Amino acid sequence: MKQALIVSLCFLPLAVIWVVMKLALWFSAIDKEQKHVREESRKQHGPYLANPYGDVDEEDEEYGSKTDYR
């Protein structure tokens, strides 16, 4: 029992270093993401379309209601 405790205590510094490194990496990624979002929100974006998913060739349909064979 005592040997298992000693081995656990030997690996404890490695575990602490690993957790600290993961937290530092996570906070760094959060900071980078916030800077990116802040910069993108300040950029001038192109014109927005009123209905981007609308049918662009609604008037020029090849088949109308008279030729719909469904």
Secondary structure, DSSP 4 states (H G I P E B T S, - for coil): -HHHHHHHHHHHHHHHHHHHHHHHHHHHHHHHHHHHHHHHHHSPP-PPPS-TTS-TTSTT-SS-STT---
